[in-house]
Amino acid sequence: MSENNNNLAKKLTFWHVWALGVGAVVGDGIFVMVGNGAEAAGPAAVLSYLVAGLLLMCVCMVCCELAVGMPVAGSLHAWSKRMLGPAFGTVAALCNATMNTVFLGSVGLATGRISNYFFMWVDDPGLSSLIWSVLLLTIVLLVAMSGGEVTGKTQLGLIVVLVGIMVAFAVLGIASGKIQRENYEPFAPFGAPGIIACIGMAVYSYMGPMSLLTTSEEIKDIRNLPKAMFWAFVTILVIYTIAIAVALGLVDYKTYGQIASPFTQAAEFAFGGAAGFAINFGAWIAAVTCLVGEIFTVSRLLFGMGREGVVPEGFTKLNKRQVPYRGLFLAYIVGIILIFVEFFGVFPNFYVMLANVASGLGATTMLLSVISTVQYQRKFPEEYRSLAWHMPAKGLVVVLALIGLAIIFYALFAADLLLFAFYIGTLAVLCLFHHFYSKPNSAKITQRKQEEDA
């Protein structure tokens, strides 16, 4: 392994970043949890998923200004630290890193279950999905170890296939003549509470594109970041909104199980078993590409924070391909542990708890980032005016982003105070980490650098 030179290779193009963004949408959140969302909101689940995606699009787009102005690997930490203070910087970055690491576990579980559709290693489906989860997460680790460019190209190839499958499903589903109008009636059988509850579930699916903000140090032309973010969301929202509407029109939402994919059931109903196989392959790709995005994000955040001593400096070590490999290994190990915790049934409802708490941590990062982008314009007006890209209608987008985050927090925690307490406890642990480790260690690093410069 080579010593750290504090530089990541700038090899990512628009298409690489676009693919990372589309792939970062949590695959099981779309292909599996849509069934749960439909149980909560009825056919209005399509509206809930669209609203959730639009709200998170507002958040991510407005934060692109920070990435354009300060393109560093530790992005989420660097921005909040500079605009709000060191403690907020640490919490923002660690919340996001924790969210992505947790998603490695929850999405890894779903990927294993989806893979059982194609091949069972043993007769026990639980054990077979465990084997799949560990195997696939290991493959994802190896891809990520190959470098940002290889990761981007791998992601791009998988996403092209995924987009093709979902477009074919939507077009053929509409053309089949099997969509039943009565399946959409009543549209919102559970009213506004059901729609809001489904928004909370949908948020889990659309948290991933935030990871694009951590790629800024590796992008050849930083102006491509907001473009890629925008078109990634457009791709996501158009394809999945239409696909969800088609799935709900083909099969009555009340028949969807908790684990089986609504898309698979709808495809099998409309076109037979071969179509179900194709859709399940799409679900598998979506889950795998999400894993790639999550592990990539964790390593880049830890790399950036390590340079400032917020986390151990060991995370800044690069391999021969200029990849911060130690962050990859940490995320991989924690993800594997979470998968085993679920397999052995240590905690009840572990899967749902992981998704909701991780989404809450991600929303916390988003809130601090949105506040930071407002402060950026106020504290550094000249620097802000010279940015290569500005968010159009920024004032309106910021308001929509804040409203969206308020809805997200309400949808996630209003009905479960115990889950909210767990979320608060996690935040408290991150704050303690900052106070007892990040703050004093960062001060030592700063002093050392000053002495070296002198």
C-alpha positions in Angstrom: 0.0 0.0 0.0 1.2 3.5 -0.8 1.4 6.3 1.7 -1.3 8.9 1.6 -0.6 11.9 -0.6 -3.9 13.6 0.4 -5.2 13.6 -3.2 -7.9 11.6 -4.8 -7.7 11.0 -8.6 -10.0 13.3 -10.6 -11.5 10.7 -13.0 -15.2 10.9 -12.7 -17.3 12.3 -15.6 -20.9 13.4 -15.8 -22.1 9.9 -16.7 -20.2 8.3 -13.9 -21.7 10.6 -11.3 -25.2 10.3 -12.9 -24.9 6.5 -12.6 -23.8 6.7 -9.0 -26.8 9.0 -8.3 -29.4 6.7 -10.0 -27.9 3.7 -8.4 -27.8 5.3 -4.9 -31.6 5.1 -4.8 -32.2 2.3 -2.2 -33.2 -0.7 -4.3 -35.2 -2.5 -1.7 -37.0 0.7 -0.8 -38.4 0.8 -4.3 -38.8 -2.9 -5.2 -39.8 -4.3 -1.8 -41.0 -1.5 0.6 -43.4 -0.1 -2.0 -45.6 -3.0 -0.9 -45.5 -1.7 2.7 -46.1 1.8 1.4 -49.2 0.7 -0.5 -50.5 -1.0 2.6 -50.2 2.3 4.4 -51.5 4.7 1.7 -53.3 2.5 -0.9 -52.8 3.6 -4.5 -51.8 7.0 -3.2 -48.5 5.4 -2.5 -47.4 6.6 -6.0 -48.1 10.2 -4.8 -46.1 9.7 -1.6 -43.1 8.3 -3.5 -43.2 11.2 -5.9 -43.5 13.8 -3.2 -40.7 12.3 -1.2 -38.4 12.2 -4.2 -39.2 15.9 -5.1 -38.6 17.1 -1.5 -35.2 15.3 -1.3 -34.4 16.6 -4.8 -34.8 20.1 -3.4 -32.5 19.3 -0.5 -29.8 17.7 -2.6 -29.8 20.3 -5.4 -29.5 23.3 -3.0 -26.5 21.6 -1.3 -24.7 21.3 -4.7 -23.7 24.9 -4.2 -21.5 23.8 -1.3 -19.9 21.1 -3.3 -19.2 23.4 -6.2 -17.6 26.0 -3.8 -15.7 23.5 -1.6 -15.0 20.4 -3.6 -13.4 18.2 -0.9 -13.8 14.5 -0.1 -15.0 15.3 3.5 -17.6 17.6 2.0 -20.4 17.2 4.5 -18.0 17.7 7.4 -16.0 20.6 5.8 -19.1 22.6 4.9 -20.9 22.4 8.2 -17.7 22.9 10.1 -16.9 26.1 8.2 -20.5 27.5 8.3 -21.8 26.3 11.7 -18.9 25.1 13.8 -16.8 22.0 14.4 -19.4 20.1 16.4 -22.0 20.5 13.7 -19.5 19.4 11.1 -18.6 16.3 12.9 -22.3 15.4 13.6 -23.3 16.1 10.0 -20.6 13.9 8.5 -20.9 11.0 11.0 -24.7 11.0 10.6 -24.3 10.5 6.9 -21.5 7.9 7.3 -23.6 6.0 9.8 -26.6 6.1 7.6 -24.7 4.7 4.6 -23.1 2.0 6.8 -26.5 1.0 8.1 -27.8 0.9 4.6 -25.1 -1.6 3.7 -26.6 -3.9 6.3 -30.3 -3.3 5.5 -29.8 -3.3 1.7 -27.4 -6.2 2.0 -30.2 -8.2 3.7 -32.7 -7.3 0.9 -30.1 -8.2 -1.8 -29.6 -11.6 -0.3 -33.4 -12.2 -0.2 -33.8 -11.1 -3.8 -30.9 -13.3 -4.9 -32.7 -16.4 -3.6 -35.2 -15.9 -6.4 -32.5 -17.0 -8.9 -30.6 -19.6 -6.9 -30.7 -21.2 -3.4 -27.4 -22.2 -1.9 -29.2 -24.4 0.7 -32.8 -25.4 1.4 -33.1 -22.9 4.3 -34.0 -19.6 2.6 -32.7 -17.6 5.5 -29.3 -19.2 5.4 -29.2 -18.9 1.6 -29.9 -15.2 1.7 -27.2 -14.8 4.4 -24.7 -16.4 2.1 -25.8 -14.2 -0.8 -25.6 -11.1 1.3 -22.1 -11.7 2.4 -20.9 -12.8 -1.0 -22.4 -9.8 -2.8 -21.2 -7.3 -0.3 -17.7 -8.8 -0.6 -17.9 -8.4 -4.4 -19.0 -4.8 -4.0 -16.0 -4.2 -1.7 -13.6 -5.5 -4.4 -15.2 -3.3 -7.0 -14.8 -0.2 -4.8 -11.2 -1.1 -4.0 -10.5 -0.8 -7.8 -10.9 3.0 -7.8 -13.5 5.7 -8.4 -13.3 5.3 -12.2 -13.8 1.5 -12.2 -16.6 2.0 -9.6 -18.3 4.6 -11.8 -18.0 2.5 -15.0 -19.4 -0.6 -13.2 -22.2 1.5 -11.9 -23.0 3.0 -15.3 -23.2 -0.4 -17.0 -25.6 -1.8 -14.3 -27.7 1.3 -14.4 -28.2 1.3 -18.1 -29.6 -2.3 -17.8 -31.8 -1.3 -14.8 -33.2 1.7 -16.6 -33.9 -0.4 -19.7 -35.8 -3.0 -17.6 -37.9 -0.5 -15.8 -38.8 1.4 -18.9 -39.8 -1.8 -20.6 -42.0 -2.8 -17.6 -43.8 0.6 -17.7 -44.3 0.7 -21.4 -45.4 -2.9 -21.8 -47.5 -2.7 -18.7 -49.4 0.2 -20.1 -49.7 -1.4 -23.5 -50.9 -4.8 -22.1 -54.4 -3.5 -21.5 -54.4 -5.3 -18.1 -54.3 -2.2 -16.0 -57.6 -2.1 -14.1 -59.1 1.3 -13.2 -60.8 -0.1 -10.1 -57.4 -0.9 -8.7 -56.8 2.8 -8.2 -60.2 3.3 -6.3 -60.4 4.6 -3.7 -57.1 6.4 -4.4 -56.4 7.3 -0.8 -58.4 4.9 1.4 -56.5 5.8 4.5 -56.5 9.6 3.9 -53.7 12.1 4.7 -52.2 10.0 7.6 -51.6 7.1 5.3 -50.0 9.3 2.6 -47.7 10.9 5.2 -46.8 7.5 6.7 -45.9 6.3 3.2 -43.7 9.4 2.6 -41.7 8.3 5.6 -41.1 4.9 4.0 -40.3 6.5 0.6 -37.7 8.7 2.2 -35.6 5.7 2.9 -35.5 5.0 -0.9 -34.4 8.5 -1.9 -31.7 9.3 0.6 -29.0 7.8 -1.5 -28.3 10.5 -4.1 -26.9 12.7 -1.2 -23.8 10.5 -1.7 -23.0 12.4 -4.9 -21.9 15.3 -2.8 -19.0 13.3 -1.5 -17.7 12.7 -5.1 -16.7 16.4 -5.6 -13.0 15.9 -5.1 -12.9 13.2 -7.8 -15.0 14.9 -10.5 -13.1 16.2 -13.6 -15.3 19.2 -14.0 -17.1 20.3 -10.8 -19.9 21.9 -12.9 -21.0 18.4 -13.8 -22.0 17.7 -10.2 -25.3 19.7 -10.1 -26.1 18.6 -13.7 -25.6 15.0 -12.7 -27.6 15.4 -9.5 -30.5 17.0 -11.4 -30.7 14.4 -14.2 -30.2 11.5 -11.7 -33.3 12.7 -9.8 -35.3 13.3 -13.1 -34.4 9.8 -14.2 -35.4 8.3 -10.9 -38.6 10.1 -10.5 -39.9 9.7 -14.0 -39.1 6.0 -14.2 -40.1 4.9 -10.7 -43.3 7.0 -10.5 -44.6 5.6 -13.8 -43.5 2.1 -12.8 -45.2 2.2 -9.4 -48.4 3.5 -11.0 -48.4 0.7 -13.5 -47.7 -1.9 -10.8 -50.6 -0.6 -8.7 -52.9 -0.7 -11.7 -52.0 -4.2 -12.7 -52.5 -5.8 -9.2 -54.7 -4.8 -6.3 -52.4 -3.3 -3.6 -54.1 -5.4 -0.9 -52.5 -8.5 -2.4 -48.9 -7.4 -2.0 -46.9 -9.2 0.7 -44.4 -7.6 3.0 -41.3 -9.1 1.4 -42.4 -10.0 -2.2 -41.8 -7.3 -4.7 -45.0 -5.7 -6.1 -43.2 -5.2 -9.4 -42.4 -8.9 -9.7 -46.0 -9.9 -8.9 -47.3 -7.3 -11.4 -45.0 -8.5 -14.1 -45.8 -12.1 -13.6 -49.5 -11.3 -13.7 -49.3 -9.3 -16.9 -46.6 -11.2 -18.8 -45.8 -14.5 -17.1 -42.9 -16.0 -15.2 -40.2 -14.8 -17.6 -41.2 -11.1 -17.0 -41.2 -11.7 -13.3 -37.6 -13.0 -13.6 -36.6 -9.9 -15.6 -38.1 -7.5 -13.0 -36.5 -9.4 -10.2 -33.2 -9.1 -12.0 -33.8 -5.3 -12.1 -34.5 -5.3 -8.4 -31.2 -7.2 -7.8 -29.3 -4.6 -9.9 -31.0 -1.8 -8.0 -29.9 -3.3 -4.7 -26.3 -4.0 -5.8 -25.8 -0.5 -7.2 -27.1 1.0 -4.0 -24.5 -1.0 -2.1 -21.8 0.4 -4.4 -22.9 3.9 -3.7 -23.1 3.5 0.1 -19.7 1.9 0.6 -18.1 4.6 -1.8 -19.6 7.4 0.3 -18.5 6.1 3.7 -14.9 5.7 2.5 -14.7 9.3 1.1 -16.3 10.9 4.1 -13.9 9.1 6.5 -11.0 10.0 4.2 -11.9 13.7 4.3 -12.4 13.8 8.1 -9.2 11.8 8.7 -7.2 14.6 7.1 -8.4 16.9 9.8 -8.1 14.5 12.7 -11.9 14.2 13.3 -11.5 10.5 12.8 -8.2 8.5 13.0 -5.7 9.6 10.4 -5.4 6.0 9.3 -8.5 6.5 7.2 -6.4 8.7 4.9 -4.2 5.9 3.7 -4.6 5.2 0.0 -3.8 2.0 -2.0 -2.0 2.0 -5.3 -5.2 3.0 -7.1 -5.6 6.0 -4.9 -8.5 4.5 -3.0 -9.0 5.2 0.8 -9.3 1.5 1.5 -9.6 1.6 5.3 -12.9 3.3 5.2 -14.1 0.7 2.7 -13.1 -2.1 5.1 -14.7 -0.5 8.1 -18.0 -0.1 6.3 -17.8 -3.6 5.0 -17.2 -5.1 8.4 -20.0 -3.2 10.1 -22.4 -4.1 7.2 -21.5 -7.8 7.6 -22.1 -7.6 11.4 -25.6 -6.0 10.9 -26.5 -8.7 8.4 -25.6 -11.4 11.0 -27.5 -9.6 13.7 -30.6 -9.7 11.6 -30.0 -13.4 10.6 -29.8 -14.5 14.3 -32.8 -12.4 15.2 -31.1 -10.5 18.0 -33.6 -7.6 17.8 -37.3 -7.7 16.7 -38.2 -5.7 13.6 -34.5 -5.0 13.1 -34.9 -4.4 9.4 -37.5 -1.6 9.7 -35.7 -0.1 12.7 -32.5 0.2 10.7 -34.2 1.8 7.8 -36.0 4.4 9.8 -33.2 5.4 12.2 -30.7 5.6 9.3 -33.2 7.8 7.4 -33.5 10.1 10.4 -29.7 10.4 10.6 -29.6 11.2 6.9 -32.3 13.8 7.3 -30.2 15.4 10.1 -27.2 15.7 7.7 -29.5 17.2 5.1 -30.9 19.8 7.6 -27.4 20.9 8.6 -26.3 21.0 5.0 -29.3 23.2 3.9 -28.7 25.6 6.8 -25.0 25.6 5.8 -25.8 26.6 2.2 -27.9 29.6 3.5 -25.0 30.6 5.8 -22.5 30.3 2.9 -24.3 33.0 1.0 -24.4 35.2 4.1 -21.0 34.7 5.5 -18.9 34.6 2.3 -20.9 36.7 -0.3 -17.9 37.4 -2.6 -16.9 33.8 -2.7 -20.5 32.8 -3.2 -21.0 35.2 -6.1 -17.9 33.7 -7.9 -19.3 30.1 -7.8 -19.3 28.3 -11.1 -22.9 27.3 -10.5 -25.8 28.8 -8.5 -29.1 27.1 -7.6 -31.9 28.8 -9.6 -34.8 30.1 -7.5 -32.7 29.3 -4.4 -35.0 31.0 -1.9 -38.0 28.9 -3.0 -36.0 25.7 -3.1 -34.6 26.2 0.4 -38.1 26.7 1.8 -39.4 23.6 0.0 -36.3 21.7 1.3 -37.0 22.8 4.9 -40.7 21.9 4.6 -39.8 18.6 3.2 -37.4 17.8 6.1 -40.1 18.7 8.6 -42.5 16.3 6.9 -39.8 13.7 6.9 -39.0 13.9 10.6 -42.7 13.8 11.4 -43.4 10.9 9.1 -40.4 8.9 10.5 -41.0 9.4 14.3 -44.4 10.8 15.1 -46.0 7.4 15.5 -43.0 5.7 17.3 -41.6 7.5 20.3 -39.3 4.5 21.1 -37.7 4.8 17.6 -37.3 8.5 18.1 -35.6 7.9 21.4 -33.2 5.5 19.7 -32.5 8.2 17.1 -31.8 10.8 19.8 -29.5 8.3 21.6 -27.5 7.8 18.4 -27.1 11.5 18.0 -25.9 11.7 21.6 -23.3 9.1 21.0 -22.0 11.0 17.9 -21.8 14.2 20.0 -19.8 12.5 22.7 -17.5 11.2 20.1 -16.9 14.7 18.9 -16.3 16.0 22.4 -14.0 13.3 23.6 -12.1 12.4 20.4 -12.7 14.7 17.4 -12.3 18.0 19.1 -9.0 17.3 21.0 -7.5 15.2 18.2 -8.3 17.8 15.5 -6.6 20.4 17.7 -3.5 18.3 17.8 -3.5 17.9 14.0 -4.0 21.6 13.5 -1.1 22.4 15.8 1.2 19.9 14.2 0.5 21.3 10.7 1.2 24.8 12.0 4.5 23.7 13.4 5.4 22.0 10.1 4.5 25.1 8.1 6.6 27.3 10.5 
